[in-house]
Amino acid sequence: MKLNRIGRKVAKFHRSRGWPHGDLVVRLRLLGCEMTPQILQEIESHRRAVTDAEVVFLSEAFGVSVKDLFDQAASE
């Protein structure tokens, strides 16, 4: 059972930028998000639910809209 709808896109944006997990975690923390490498990995693998605030922080870290984080196939 998938616990979130953005994990696939988070992983995609993360890979496309070539950032290690630690770098993305630091970026998120600088924005004010309480994130750890383990939480990030759980989000990307759909094993953890994501708060609305985390969605906003992730979109800011990647420089994309919140809508861009949602997989279109997941909503169909």
Secondary structure, DSSP 8 states (H G I E B T S, - for coil): --S-SSHHHHHHHHHHHT--HHHHHHHHHHHT----HHHHHHHHTT-S---HHHHHHHHHHHT--HHHHS-HHHH-
